[in-house]
Amino acid sequence: MAAAHALGISYIKIQSGAGLDVQEMAALGPIGLVFIPSKDGISHNPKEYSSPSEMANGANVMLHTVLLLDRD
């Protein structure tokens, strides 16, 4: 959240039931996911679409989160 805030990217904090690989990684330490908007809320479907700018925002949030964590 700090990275999104610092970048001026709007966000909401949610709890997700998504398993993905994070279930395995959670045994090693705290984890998190960055979700980005999909057109019409469609996900995990061939019709899923996210704009290049939304994908870039998500990638920037991930990058800046790693950079912030590296400071600690």
Secondary structure, DSSP 8 states (H G I E B T S, - for coil): -HHHHHHT-----------TTHHHHTTTS---------GGG--SSTT----HHHHHHHHHHHHHHHHHHHH-
